């Protein structure tokens, strides 16, 4: 399933293609306050496997030490806010 991002530019099309190849995961954050100041973090609406949508922090950094992988769940999609850092 292709994930639709908010950015509609040509660069946004490339981001959508890259996101379609990745499997999105929902993980717990060890220290959530750290993410609020991080340049890789954006607020997003995330669609979970059961179809519910929740507001979460979307991280673009794939090697973050602030993630707890033990409870990772698959997400169906993410819609990143366009006004987030």
OpenMM code with the backbone's topology and positions (N, CA, C; nanometers):
from openmm import Vec3, app, unit

residues = "UNK UNK UNK UNK UNK UNK UNK UNK UNK UNK UNK UNK UNK UNK UNK UNK UNK UNK UNK UNK UNK UNK UNK UNK UNK UNK UNK UNK UNK UNK UNK UNK UNK UNK UNK UNK UNK UNK UNK UNK UNK UNK UNK UNK UNK UNK UNK UNK UNK UNK UNK UNK UNK UNK UNK UNK UNK UNK UNK UNK UNK UNK UNK UNK UNK UNK UNK UNK UNK UNK UNK UNK UNK UNK UNK UNK UNK UNK UNK UNK UNK UNK UNK UNK UNK".split()
positions = [
    Vec3(0.0840, -0.1185, 0.0000),
    Vec3(0.0000, 0.0000, 0.0000),
    Vec3(0.0879, 0.1240, 0.0000),
    Vec3(0.0676, 0.2134, -0.0911),
    Vec3(0.1473, 0.3358, -0.0982),
    Vec3(0.1002, 0.4341, 0.0085),
    Vec3(0.1979, 0.4971, 0.0739),
    Vec3(0.1678, 0.5952, 0.1767),
    Vec3(0.1607, 0.7323, 0.1129),
    Vec3(0.0556, 0.8074, 0.1409),
    Vec3(0.0391, 0.9402, 0.0845),
    Vec3(0.0904, 1.0436, 0.1831),
    Vec3(0.1824, 1.1278, 0.1369),
    Vec3(0.2340, 1.2365, 0.2184),
    Vec3(0.1679, 1.3663, 0.1759),
    Vec3(0.1759, 1.4677, 0.2598),
    Vec3(0.1110, 1.5954, 0.2330),
    Vec3(0.1803, 1.6723, 0.1212),
    Vec3(0.3127, 1.6628, 0.1114),
    Vec3(0.3906, 1.7394, 0.0135),
    Vec3(0.3526, 1.6954, -0.1280),
    Vec3(0.3055, 1.7880, -0.2101),
    Vec3(0.2583, 1.7549, -0.3453),
    Vec3(0.3580, 1.7954, -0.4551),
    Vec3(0.4778, 1.8398, -0.4181),
    Vec3(0.5776, 1.8796, -0.5171),
    Vec3(0.6418, 1.7569, -0.5800),
    Vec3(0.7314, 1.7786, -0.6762),
    Vec3(0.8038, 1.6674, -0.7373),
    Vec3(0.8834, 1.5934, -0.6317),
    Vec3(0.9455, 1.6681, -0.5409),
    Vec3(1.0186, 1.6059, -0.4313),
    Vec3(0.9239, 1.5215, -0.3467),
    Vec3(0.8024, 1.5683, -0.3283),
    Vec3(0.7017, 1.4932, -0.2540),
    Vec3(0.6702, 1.3610, -0.3216),
    Vec3(0.6672, 1.3589, -0.4554),
    Vec3(0.6431, 1.2344, -0.5283),
    Vec3(0.7543, 1.1348, -0.5018),
    Vec3(0.8788, 1.1837, -0.4951),
    Vec3(0.9915, 1.0963, -0.4648),
    Vec3(0.9810, 1.0437, -0.3221),
    Vec3(0.9375, 1.1290, -0.2293),
    Vec3(0.9198, 1.0852, -0.0909),
    Vec3(0.8127, 0.9769, -0.0834),
    Vec3(0.7027, 0.9932, -0.1565),
    Vec3(0.5958, 0.8924, -0.1550),
    Vec3(0.6485, 0.7589, -0.2061),
    Vec3(0.7299, 0.7624, -0.3104),
    Vec3(0.7830, 0.6389, -0.3666),
    Vec3(0.8745, 0.5693, -0.2661),
    Vec3(0.9586, 0.6469, -0.1969),
    Vec3(1.0466, 0.5876, -0.0967),
    Vec3(0.9655, 0.5313, 0.0190),
    Vec3(0.8617, 0.6025, 0.0628),
    Vec3(0.7798, 0.5561, 0.1746),
    Vec3(0.7044, 0.4288, 0.1373),
    Vec3(0.6673, 0.4141, 0.0108),
    Vec3(0.5938, 0.2953, -0.0327),
    Vec3(0.6816, 0.1708, -0.0202),
    Vec3(0.8126, 0.1860, -0.0346),
    Vec3(0.9041, 0.0723, -0.0249),
    Vec3(0.9357, 0.0353, 0.1194),
    Vec3(0.9154, 0.1269, 0.2131),
    Vec3(0.9440, 0.1017, 0.3537),
    Vec3(0.8206, 0.0471, 0.4241),
    Vec3(0.8443, -0.0330, 0.5250),
    Vec3(0.7337, -0.0796, 0.6075),
    Vec3(0.7279, 0.0098, 0.7305),
    Vec3(0.6178, 0.0824, 0.7453),
    Vec3(0.6021, 0.1742, 0.8572),
    Vec3(0.5785, 0.0972, 0.9863),
    Vec3(0.6421, 0.1420, 1.0931),
    Vec3(0.6260, 0.0805, 1.2245),
    Vec3(0.5904, 0.1875, 1.3257),
    Vec3(0.5082, 0.1510, 1.4227),
    Vec3(0.4774, 0.2362, 1.5364),
    Vec3(0.5566, 0.1797, 1.6535),
    Vec3(0.6434, 0.2633, 1.7119),
    Vec3(0.7252, 0.2214, 1.8253),
    Vec3(0.7035, 0.3175, 1.9416),
    Vec3(0.7277, 0.2712, 2.0618),
    Vec3(0.7212, 0.3597, 2.1785),
    Vec3(0.8506, 0.4398, 2.1850),
    Vec3(0.8380, 0.5623, 2.2359),
    Vec3(0.9540, 0.6482, 2.2532),
    Vec3(1.0028, 0.6363, 2.3974),
    Vec3(1.1325, 0.6260, 2.4143),
    Vec3(1.1892, 0.6152, 2.5481),
    Vec3(1.1744, 0.7477, 2.6222),
    Vec3(1.2112, 0.8587, 2.5566),
    Vec3(1.1957, 0.9925, 2.6135),
    Vec3(1.1283, 1.0825, 2.5091),
    Vec3(0.9946, 1.0862, 2.5057),
    Vec3(0.9212, 1.1611, 2.4019),
    Vec3(0.9565, 1.3094, 2.3947),
    Vec3(0.9900, 1.3720, 2.5082),
    Vec3(1.0230, 1.5150, 2.5068),
    Vec3(1.1437, 1.5461, 2.4191),
    Vec3(1.2366, 1.4513, 2.4072),
    Vec3(1.3538, 1.4729, 2.3212),
    Vec3(1.3113, 1.4914, 2.1762),
    Vec3(1.2086, 1.4202, 2.1342),
    Vec3(1.1644, 1.4239, 1.9949),
    Vec3(1.1018, 1.5587, 1.9570),
    Vec3(1.0436, 1.6265, 2.0538),
    Vec3(0.9774, 1.7540, 2.0254),
    Vec3(1.0753, 1.8594, 1.9763),
    Vec3(1.2022, 1.8475, 2.0116),
    Vec3(1.3053, 1.9424, 1.9698),
    Vec3(1.3912, 1.8910, 1.8545),
    Vec3(1.3717, 1.7677, 1.8145),
    Vec3(1.4572, 1.7041, 1.7137),
    Vec3(1.4247, 1.7528, 1.5725),
    Vec3(1.5280, 1.7767, 1.4926),
    Vec3(1.5065, 1.8246, 1.3546),
    Vec3(1.4533, 1.7162, 1.2613),
    Vec3(1.4588, 1.5917, 1.3026),
    Vec3(1.4089, 1.4812, 1.2202),
    Vec3(1.2627, 1.4477, 1.2483),
    Vec3(1.2039, 1.5115, 1.3507),
    Vec3(1.0680, 1.4772, 1.3940),
    Vec3(0.9639, 1.5716, 1.3348),
    Vec3(0.8493, 1.5162, 1.3000),
    Vec3(0.7336, 1.5917, 1.2513),
    Vec3(0.6082, 1.5304, 1.3113),
    Vec3(0.5080, 1.6119, 1.3371),
    Vec3(0.3790, 1.5601, 1.3814),
    Vec3(0.3073, 1.5020, 1.2592),
    Vec3(0.2343, 1.3946, 1.2824),
    Vec3(0.1670, 1.3267, 1.1719),
    Vec3(0.0418, 1.2556, 1.2214),
    Vec3(-0.0477, 1.2296, 1.1290),
    Vec3(-0.1637, 1.1448, 1.1548),
    Vec3(-0.1277, 1.0070, 1.1014),
    Vec3(-0.1323, 0.9072, 1.1885),
    Vec3(-0.0898, 0.7720, 1.1529),
    Vec3(-0.2100, 0.6789, 1.1548),
    Vec3(-0.2281, 0.6052, 1.0444),
    Vec3(-0.3351, 0.5061, 1.0377),
    Vec3(-0.2793, 0.3720, 1.0826),
    Vec3(-0.3405, 0.3168, 1.1871),
    Vec3(-0.2963, 0.1893, 1.2421),
    Vec3(-0.3600, 0.0730, 1.1669),
    Vec3(-0.3145, -0.0494, 1.1972),
    Vec3(-0.3663, -0.1683, 1.1285),
    Vec3(-0.5167, -0.1826, 1.1394),
    Vec3(-0.5738, -0.1405, 1.2532),
    Vec3(-0.7178, -0.1570, 1.2730),
    Vec3(-0.8002, -0.0445, 1.2092),
    Vec3(-0.7332, 0.0478, 1.1388),
    Vec3(-0.8028, 0.1549, 1.0689),
    Vec3(-0.8175, 0.2831, 1.1483),
    Vec3(-0.7844, 0.2814, 1.2783),
    Vec3(-0.7919, 0.4039, 1.3579),
    Vec3(-0.6767, 0.4969, 1.3220),
    Vec3(-0.7014, 0.6255, 1.3405),
    Vec3(-0.5992, 0.7263, 1.3110),
    Vec3(-0.5627, 0.7966, 1.4408),
    Vec3(-0.4315, 0.8067, 1.4664),
    Vec3(-0.3822, 0.8729, 1.5869),
    Vec3(-0.2768, 0.9752, 1.5504),
    Vec3(-0.2685, 1.0817, 1.6305),
    Vec3(-0.1633, 1.1824, 1.6140),
    Vec3(-0.0371, 1.1297, 1.6815),
    Vec3(0.0735, 1.1335, 1.6094),
    Vec3(0.2000, 1.0812, 1.6610),
    Vec3(0.3149, 1.1632, 1.6053),
    Vec3(0.4318, 1.1369, 1.6590),
    Vec3(0.5539, 1.1958, 1.6061),
    Vec3(0.6067, 1.1024, 1.4988),
    Vec3(0.6339, 1.1576, 1.3801),
    Vec3(0.6919, 1.0804, 1.2705),
    Vec3(0.8405, 1.1157, 1.2647),
    Vec3(0.9256, 1.0153, 1.2710),
    Vec3(1.0704, 1.0381, 1.2721),
    Vec3(1.1301, 0.9960, 1.1384),
    Vec3(1.2115, 1.0832, 1.0807),
    Vec3(1.2786, 1.0522, 0.9542),
    Vec3(1.4161, 0.9893, 0.9759),
    Vec3(1.4607, 0.9863, 1.1018),
    Vec3(1.5919, 0.9292, 1.1322),
    Vec3(1.5744, 0.7795, 1.1569),
    Vec3(1.6408, 0.6965, 1.0795),
    Vec3(1.6204, 0.5522, 1.0878),
    Vec3(1.7073, 0.4837, 1.1926),
    Vec3(1.8007, 0.5567, 1.2527),
    Vec3(1.8905, 0.4965, 1.3517),
    Vec3(1.8790, 0.5635, 1.4885),
    Vec3(1.7613, 0.6051, 1.5246),
    Vec3(1.7378, 0.6784, 1.6492),
    Vec3(1.7509, 0.5853, 1.7708),
    Vec3(1.8218, 0.6325, 1.8725),
    Vec3(1.8393, 0.5555, 1.9959),
    Vec3(1.7234, 0.5740, 2.0931),
    Vec3(1.6257, 0.6557, 2.0579),
    Vec3(1.5145, 0.6870, 2.1474),
    Vec3(1.3926, 0.5977, 2.1214),
    Vec3(1.4085, 0.4932, 2.0432),
    Vec3(1.2972, 0.4050, 2.0097),
    Vec3(1.3028, 0.2775, 2.0917),
    Vec3(1.1868, 0.2295, 2.1359),
    Vec3(1.1738, 0.1006, 2.2031),
    Vec3(1.1109, 0.0053, 2.1014),
    Vec3(1.1921, -0.0782, 2.0400),
    Vec3(1.1463, -0.1677, 1.9333),
    Vec3(1.0661, -0.2868, 1.9846),
    Vec3(1.0682, -0.3122, 2.1150),
    Vec3(1.0053, -0.4335, 2.1684),
    Vec3(0.8543, -0.4377, 2.1464),
    Vec3(0.7914, -0.3224, 2.1250),
    Vec3(0.6463, -0.3186, 2.1053),
    Vec3(0.6075, -0.2704, 1.9654),
    Vec3(0.6971, -0.2842, 1.8696),
    Vec3(0.6729, -0.2332, 1.7341),
    Vec3(0.5499, -0.2971, 1.6700),
    Vec3(0.4664, -0.2121, 1.6089),
    Vec3(0.3476, -0.2558, 1.5359),
    Vec3(0.3524, -0.1974, 1.3958),
    Vec3(0.2937, -0.2661, 1.3014),
    Vec3(0.2878, -0.2165, 1.1649),
    Vec3(0.1799, -0.1100, 1.1520),
    Vec3(0.2119, -0.0029, 1.0787),
    Vec3(0.1145, 0.1028, 1.0498),
    Vec3(0.0749, 0.0930, 0.9028),
    Vec3(-0.0486, 0.1320, 0.8719),
    Vec3(-0.0966, 0.1281, 0.7333),
    Vec3(-0.0539, 0.2516, 0.6550),
    Vec3(-0.0460, 0.3680, 0.7219),
    Vec3(-0.0123, 0.4891, 0.6490),
    Vec3(0.0197, 0.6036, 0.7422),
    Vec3(0.0770, 0.7084, 0.6848),
    Vec3(0.1114, 0.8279, 0.7621),
    Vec3(0.0876, 0.9509, 0.6767),
    Vec3(0.0328, 1.0545, 0.7374),
    Vec3(0.0133, 1.1820, 0.6702),
    Vec3(0.0847, 1.2858, 0.7561),
    Vec3(0.1998, 1.3332, 0.7072),
    Vec3(0.2847, 1.4257, 0.7807),
    Vec3(0.2298, 1.5669, 0.7663),
    Vec3(0.2279, 1.6422, 0.8780),
    Vec3(0.1848, 1.7816, 0.8745),
    Vec3(0.2817, 1.8635, 0.7896),
    Vec3(0.2285, 1.9512, 0.7059),
    Vec3(0.3140, 2.0312, 0.6188),
    Vec3(0.3772, 2.1493, 0.6894),
    Vec3(0.3267, 2.1917, 0.8046),
    Vec3(0.3816, 2.3073, 0.8751),
    Vec3(0.4780, 2.2678, 0.9854),
    Vec3(0.5034, 2.1367, 1.0045),
    Vec3(0.5958, 2.0915, 1.1090),
    Vec3(0.7391, 2.1051, 1.0617),
    Vec3(0.8307, 2.1112, 1.1571),
    Vec3(0.9727, 2.1305, 1.1242),
    Vec3(1.0328, 2.0111, 1.0599),
] * unit.nanometer
topology = app.Topology()
chain = topology.addChain("A")
for resn in residues:
    res = topology.addResidue(resn, chain)
    for name in ("N", "CA", "C"):
        topology.addAtom(name, app.Element.getBySymbol(name[0]), res)
